Amino acid sequence: MRVTRTDLAEVLLIEPTVHRDGRGFFVESYHAARYAEHLGADVRFVQDNHSRSGAGVLRGLHYQLARPQGKLVRVTFGRIFDVAVDLRRGSPAFGRWTAVELSADDHRQLWIPPGFAHGFLVLGDAAEVQYKTTDYWVADDERCVRFDDPTIGIPWPLTGEPVLSARDRAAPLLGAADTYP
C-alpha cells in the first residue's frame, strides 16, 4: 500500500496493492492495522455507505457540523472527480481544496478527515462510490457548501450543467456557511 499526501496534508491518497492474474484481481480494500499506521490509531469507522450516480451527477460539497465525519472513499464502478475542502476556520488552509480522480480500475482511495467538506462529480455514464465514515450520518447535522463557490474556485471538469439535488442547488456560499472553529 502506498500513501501520498495531497495538496492538503491531512487528505491522503491511498493506493492499495492490487494482485492481478488471469482470473481477475484481489485487493484488500481495508485492513485496520495498516490503515491505523497512516490515519492514526484513533480513527474508527462506524458506517459504510454506497451510492450509485448517473452521468453528470455532482454530489456535494457535504459535511456534518456537530458530528464531523472522516471518510475513506473508493469507487467500485466507473470514475469520479473527488474533492475535499478544508472548512476549519482556524486552519491556514481554510477554504482550500484538493481533488483526485478515483476509479474502479485503479482502486485508489481518498482519506478525507473530519473538518473537511466532500463532493464528487461522475466522469462517464455512471459511478458507484463506497465510503467508510468515522461517525454516523445525522440528517439534521448535515450541511453543504455551493460546489461552484468562486472563493473556493474548484475547476470541476464539467461537460455541461451538472445534475444536482435541490439541497445542493440551494447550498450557501462558503462565507455564509456554518463551518468548524
URKARA-V327528 format. One record per backbone hydrogen bond with DSSP energy under -0.5 kcal/mol. CO is the residue of the C=O (numbers start at 1). NH is the residue of the N-H. E is the energy in kcal/mol with one decimal. If there is no record, write none. Layout:
# URKARA-V327528
co/nh/e
CO/NH/E
CO/NH/E
This chain:
# URKARA-V327528
co/nh/e
2/15/-3.3
4/13/-3.1
7/9/-0.7
8/6/-0.7
8/11/-2.2
10/12/-0.5
11/6/-2.2
12/14/-0.6
12/111/-2.9
13/4/-2.7
14/16/-0.6
14/109/-2.9
15/2/-2.4
17/19/-0.5
17/28/-0.6
18/20/-0.7
19/26/-2.0
21/24/-1.4
24/21/-2.3
26/19/-2.9
27/29/-0.9
31/35/-2.7
32/36/-2.2
33/37/-1.1
34/38/-0.6
35/38/-1.0
35/39/-3.4
36/40/-1.6
40/43/-1.5
47/133/-2.7
49/131/-2.2
51/129/-2.4
53/127/-2.3
54/57/-1.8
56/163/-2.9
57/122/-2.5
58/60/-0.5
59/120/-2.5
61/145/-2.0
62/118/-2.5
63/143/-3.6
65/68/-0.5
70/134/-1.7
71/73/-0.6
71/112/-3.2
72/132/-1.9
73/110/-2.0
74/130/-2.8
77/128/-2.6
78/104/-2.3
79/123/-2.5
80/82/-0.7
80/102/-2.1
81/121/-1.8
82/100/-2.1
83/119/-1.9
84/98/-2.0
85/87/-0.5
85/117/-2.7
86/95/-3.2
87/89/-0.9
87/180/-2.1
88/91/-2.4
91/94/-1.7
93/96/-2.7
96/86/-2.4
98/84/-2.4
100/82/-3.1
100/102/-0.5
102/80/-2.6
103/107/-1.4
107/16/-0.5
108/75/-0.5
109/14/-2.9
110/73/-2.8
110/112/-0.6
111/12/-1.4
111/113/-0.6
112/71/-3.1
113/116/-0.9
115/87/-2.4
117/85/-2.0
118/62/-3.2
119/83/-3.1
120/59/-2.7
121/81/-2.4
122/56/-0.6
122/124/-0.6
123/79/-0.6
125/55/-1.3
127/53/-2.5
128/76/-2.3
128/77/-1.2
129/51/-2.8
130/74/-2.5
131/49/-2.8
132/72/-2.1
133/46/-2.9
133/47/-1.3
138/141/-1.5
138/142/-0.9
139/142/-0.9
141/65/-1.8
143/63/-2.0
144/172/-0.6
146/149/-1.3
149/152/-0.8
149/153/-2.7
154/156/-1.7
156/158/-2.2
162/164/-0.7
163/58/-2.4
165/169/-2.3
166/170/-1.6
168/171/-0.9
172/146/-2.6
173/176/-1.5
173/177/-0.7
174/177/-1.1
180/89/-2.4
